[in-house]
């Protein structure tokens, strides 16, 4: 049966396609929840673990940045590791393993009593989160028709945003509780695994490719040989540069909000409320941006849309942080910047089909998540940078990284969005 045959209407989609879509959507939802629980409580929790008298202590920022860097490195390694398992064991099996990993290790963060305990638990949780992206993206690229992929990409990315909103909700609900309490929420995704293993079969395309393979499975080094290498190198560069800028923004914008003149002198719970509102506005803009990206991709193709949205992301960051914004102005900029984050939803459906089937999760996971290693260094670098200049300046300069990322996107092949 050809699962990726044209399906002009939603009712033409098969039951298996709906199940694979729902499994990936819920995986993305809980990805967003678990990855941002830390950013909501990073400053007060790290200060608690360091026995610091004030969250404004420079050591708190440095240790917090190192923990986030470890998370991003784990994300990268998890994408490569579980991406490889996805090619060897199958998409559904690997997806279940990724969810169990990030749910269990997020819950363990509650028991951290030293800052390096938290670093280890966040690193382990990130292994699963990075792997879930690679496996889930390949699962959908092999089961959903091409003409639906820009919209399923938008819907998946929206699931991440809704997961972040869910994290904001729990941040608000637990704002008067010890910061560590929020990590217990991260155990919830483990329940999803029971449903996935029962109801989500392996894609026919994966079974067919394994059945036709008469030789040893291709490995990571095959990404850098022959025609595949012409795709691998530009994708690696785009992911490394754009994700460095993106994660520098996502982590340090929370610190910037807390240091605004209108917020700095407020109590810790009130500062948490402002940080939560900022993240919520960012996610509102991102949800709109996801579907904007899907619509633009259906009109102009993935490549042109990626170039435009990466460039816009940089322009808005530079404009927002060129001078110290007021809280009222920053709220508008956060929505606009969030809209540009829809570009990363396009990565979900754009990158996997660029690679051969038996290198699909390996290639997409390795390339996309390699950018996490570089972005981890970027988060630390800008964390050190903020000790000599203010956080606003660090965010301003990070915006310029989107310029080369946009130019590199011009090197990507233009994938057809129809099945004809």
C-alpha positions in Angstrom: 0.0 0.0 0.0 1.3 3.5 -0.9 0.8 5.6 2.2 2.1 8.7 0.5 -0.3 8.6 -2.4 -2.1 12.0 -3.1 -4.9 12.8 -0.6 -6.6 16.0 -1.7 -8.9 16.1 1.3 -8.3 15.3 5.0 -10.9 12.4 4.8 -8.7 10.8 2.1 -5.9 10.2 4.7 -5.6 6.7 6.1 -6.0 5.6 9.7 -2.3 4.8 9.9 -1.5 8.3 8.6 -3.7 9.9 11.3 -2.1 7.7 14.0 1.5 8.5 13.0 0.5 12.2 12.8 -1.0 12.1 16.3 2.0 10.2 17.8 4.4 12.7 16.4 2.2 15.7 17.4 2.0 14.5 21.0 5.7 13.8 21.0 6.4 17.4 19.9 3.9 18.7 22.4 5.8 17.1 25.3 9.1 18.1 23.7 8.1 21.7 24.1 6.9 21.1 27.7 10.0 19.3 28.9 12.6 21.5 27.1 11.3 24.8 28.5 10.5 23.8 32.1 14.1 24.7 32.9 14.2 28.1 31.2 11.2 29.1 33.4 13.1 28.4 36.6 16.7 28.5 35.5 17.7 31.6 37.4 16.1 30.9 40.8 16.8 27.2 40.8 20.5 27.5 39.9 20.8 30.3 42.5 19.2 27.9 45.1 21.6 25.1 44.1 24.6 27.4 44.4 23.4 28.8 47.7 23.7 32.2 46.1 22.3 35.2 48.0 20.9 36.8 44.9 19.8 35.4 41.5 21.8 38.4 40.1 25.1 36.8 41.2 27.2 36.5 38.0 28.0 32.9 38.9 24.3 32.0 38.6 24.3 33.2 35.0 27.5 31.3 34.1 26.4 28.0 35.7 22.9 28.4 34.2 24.4 28.9 30.7 26.6 25.8 31.2 23.5 23.7 32.1 21.8 24.9 29.0 24.8 24.2 26.9 24.9 20.6 28.3 21.2 20.3 27.3 22.0 21.5 23.7 24.9 19.1 23.4 22.7 16.2 24.7 20.1 17.3 22.1 22.7 17.0 19.3 24.0 13.6 20.5 20.5 12.3 21.0 19.5 13.3 17.5 22.5 11.3 16.0 22.1 8.3 18.4 18.3 7.9 18.2 18.4 8.9 14.6 20.6 5.9 14.0 18.3 3.6 16.0 15.4 4.9 14.0 17.0 3.6 10.8 18.1 0.3 12.4 15.1 -0.6 14.6 12.2 1.4 13.0 10.6 4.7 13.6 7.9 3.7 16.1 10.2 1.7 18.4 12.8 4.5 18.5 10.1 7.1 19.1 9.0 5.3 22.2 12.6 5.1 23.5 13.1 8.8 23.0 10.0 9.8 25.0 10.8 7.5 27.9 14.3 9.0 28.0 13.3 12.6 28.2 10.3 12.1 30.5 12.2 10.1 33.0 15.3 12.3 33.1 13.2 15.5 33.3 11.5 14.1 36.4 14.9 13.2 37.9 15.9 16.9 37.8 13.6 17.4 40.8 16.2 15.5 42.9 19.2 17.7 41.9 21.0 19.1 45.0 24.1 20.4 43.2 24.3 22.5 40.0 26.2 19.7 38.3 23.4 17.2 39.2 21.0 19.3 37.2 23.5 19.6 34.4 23.6 15.8 34.1 19.9 15.3 34.2 19.2 18.0 31.6 21.9 16.4 29.4 20.2 13.0 29.6 16.7 14.4 29.0 18.0 16.2 26.0 19.2 12.9 24.4 15.6 11.9 24.2 14.3 15.3 23.0 16.8 15.5 20.2 16.1 11.9 19.1 12.4 12.5 19.1 12.7 15.3 16.5 14.8 13.1 14.1 12.6 10.0 14.4 9.2 11.8 14.3 10.2 13.9 11.3 11.2 10.8 9.3 8.0 9.0 10.4 5.8 11.7 9.0 7.9 12.2 5.8 7.3 8.5 5.1 3.6 8.4 5.8 2.1 11.8 4.8 1.6 12.9 1.2 3.8 15.7 0.0 1.1 18.3 -0.5 0.2 18.1 3.2 3.8 18.3 4.5 4.1 22.1 4.9 0.9 22.1 6.9 1.8 19.0 9.0 5.2 20.7 9.7 3.3 23.8 10.9 1.0 21.7 13.0 4.0 19.8 14.6 5.8 23.0 15.3 2.7 24.4 16.9 2.6 21.4 19.1 6.0 22.4 20.4 4.6 25.9 21.0 1.6 24.6 22.8 3.9 22.5 24.9 5.8 25.7 25.9 2.5 27.3 26.7 1.7 24.3 28.8 5.0 24.8 30.6 4.0 28.4 31.1 0.7 27.3 32.7 2.5 25.0 35.1 5.0 27.8 35.8 2.1 30.1 36.8 0.4 27.3 38.7 3.5 26.4 40.7 5.1 29.9 40.9 4.9 29.9 44.7 6.3 26.4 45.0 10.0 25.6 45.2 11.5 25.9 41.6 12.4 22.2 41.5 8.7 21.2 41.8 8.0 22.0 38.1 10.2 19.2 36.9 7.8 16.6 38.2 5.4 17.7 35.5 7.9 16.4 32.9 7.1 12.7 33.8 3.7 12.9 32.1 4.9 12.1 28.5 5.9 8.6 29.6 2.2 7.6 29.4 2.2 8.3 25.7 4.6 5.4 25.0 1.9 2.8 25.9 -0.3 4.1 23.1 2.4 4.4 20.5 3.7 0.9 20.9 0.1 -0.5 20.6 -1.3 1.7 17.8 1.6 3.1 15.6 3.1 0.6 13.2 6.4 1.0 11.3 6.1 2.8 7.9 5.8 0.6 4.8 8.6 2.6 3.2 11.0 1.7 6.0 10.1 -2.0 5.7 10.5 -1.9 1.9 13.9 -0.2 2.2 15.1 -2.8 4.7 13.8 -5.6 2.6 15.6 -4.4 -0.5 18.9 -3.8 1.3 21.3 -6.6 0.4 24.4 -5.0 1.9 25.3 -3.5 5.3 23.3 -0.6 6.4 24.9 2.8 5.5 26.5 4.7 8.3 27.2 8.3 9.4 30.3 8.5 7.2 28.1 7.9 4.1 26.6 11.3 4.8 29.9 12.8 3.6 30.4 10.7 0.4 29.2 11.2 -3.1 26.0 13.1 -3.9 24.8 13.0 -0.3 27.7 15.1 0.9 26.4 18.0 -1.4 23.3 18.1 0.9 25.0 17.3 4.2 27.5 20.2 4.3 25.1 23.2 3.6 22.5 21.7 6.0 25.1 21.3 8.7 26.1 25.0 8.3 22.5 26.3 8.2 21.5 24.4 11.3 24.7 25.4 13.3 24.4 29.1 12.6 20.7 29.6 12.8 20.3 27.4 15.9 23.1 29.3 17.7 21.3 32.6 17.2 17.9 31.0 18.0 18.9 29.4 21.3 21.0 32.4 22.4 17.7 34.3 22.0 15.5 31.7 23.6 17.7 31.4 26.7 18.9 34.9 27.3 15.6 36.7 26.5 14.3 35.5 29.8 17.2 37.0 31.6 16.7 40.2 29.7 13.1 40.5 30.7 14.0 40.1 34.4 16.5 42.9 34.0 14.1 45.5 32.4 13.9 48.7 34.5 10.2 48.0 35.1 10.8 44.5 36.3 14.2 44.5 38.0 13.0 45.8 41.4 10.0 43.5 41.6 9.7 40.5 43.9 10.8 37.1 42.5 7.2 35.8 41.9 6.4 39.0 40.0 9.5 38.7 37.9 8.6 35.1 37.2 5.2 36.3 36.0 6.7 38.8 33.6 9.1 36.1 32.2 6.1 33.7 31.8 4.1 36.4 29.9 7.1 37.1 27.6 7.4 33.4 26.8 3.7 33.1 26.2 3.7 36.1 23.8 6.6 34.5 22.0 4.7 31.3 21.5 1.6 33.1 20.3 3.7 34.7 17.6 5.3 31.3 16.8 2.0 29.5 16.3 1.0 32.2 13.8 4.4 31.9 12.2 4.2 28.2 11.8 1.1 28.4 9.6 2.5 31.5 7.8 5.6 29.4 7.0 3.4 26.6 5.7 1.4 28.9 3.5 4.5 30.6 2.1 6.1 27.3 1.4 3.1 26.1 -0.5 3.4 29.2 -2.7 7.1 29.7 -3.0 8.7 26.4 -1.9 10.7 25.5 1.1 14.0 27.1 0.1 12.7 30.6 -0.7 10.5 30.6 2.4 13.4 29.6 4.6 15.7 32.3 3.2 13.0 35.0 3.8 12.1 33.9 7.3 15.7 33.5 8.5 16.5 37.0 7.2 13.4 38.4 8.9 14.3 36.7 12.2 17.7 38.5 12.2 16.2 41.9 11.2 13.6 41.8 14.0 16.2 40.8 16.6 18.5 43.5 15.6 15.7 46.1 15.6 14.3 44.9 18.9 17.6 45.1 20.9 19.4 48.0 19.1 18.4 50.1 22.1 16.9 49.1 25.5 13.2 48.5 24.8 10.4 49.2 27.2 8.2 46.4 28.4 5.4 47.6 26.1 7.6 47.7 23.0 9.2 44.4 23.8 5.9 42.6 23.9 5.3 43.6 20.2 8.8 42.5 19.2 8.4 39.2 20.9 5.3 38.4 18.8 7.1 39.4 15.6 10.2 37.4 16.5 8.1 34.4 17.4 6.4 34.5 14.0 9.8 34.1 12.4 10.4 30.9 14.4 8.0 29.2 12.0 11.1 28.6 9.8 12.1 25.7 12.1 8.8 24.0 11.5 9.8 23.8 7.8 13.0 22.0 8.8 10.8 19.1 10.0 9.5 18.2 6.6 12.2 19.8 4.4 15.3 18.0 5.7 14.5 14.3 6.0 13.4 13.8 2.3 16.8 15.3 1.2 18.5 12.0 2.4 18.1 8.4 1.2 15.6 6.3 3.1 18.1 4.3 5.1 20.0 7.4 6.0 17.0 9.5 6.6 16.8 9.8 10.4 20.6 9.5 10.6 21.1 12.4 8.2 18.3 14.7 9.5 19.1 13.9 13.1 22.8 14.4 12.7 22.7 17.6 10.7 19.9 19.3 12.6 21.2 18.3 16.0 24.9 19.0 15.2 23.7 22.6 15.2 22.9 22.1 18.9 26.6 21.5 19.7 27.5 24.8 18.0 24.6 26.6 19.6 25.6 25.2 23.0 29.0 27.0 22.6 27.1 30.1 21.4 24.9 30.2 24.6 28.0 29.9 26.8 29.9 32.5 24.7 27.1 35.0 25.0 26.8 34.1 28.7 30.4 35.2 29.1 29.8 38.1 26.8 27.0 39.4 29.2 29.5 39.7 32.1 31.3 42.5 30.2 28.3 44.0 28.4 24.5 43.9 29.1 22.2 41.1 28.0 20.5 43.4 25.5 23.8 43.9 23.5 24.4 40.1 23.4 20.9 39.6 21.9 21.5 42.4 19.4 24.8 40.9 18.1 23.3 37.4 18.0 20.7 38.6 15.5 23.4 39.1 12.9 24.0 35.4 12.7 20.8 34.9 10.8 22.3 36.8 7.8 24.8 34.1 6.8 22.2 31.4 7.6 19.8 33.0 5.1 22.5 33.1 2.4 23.4 29.4 3.0 19.8 28.4 2.6 20.1 29.4 -1.0 22.3 26.3 -1.5 19.6 23.8 -0.6 17.8 21.9 -3.4 14.2 22.9 -4.0 12.0 20.0 -3.1 8.7 19.6 -5.1 5.6 20.0 -2.9 3.3 17.8 -5.1 3.3 14.1 -5.7 3.2 14.5 -9.5 
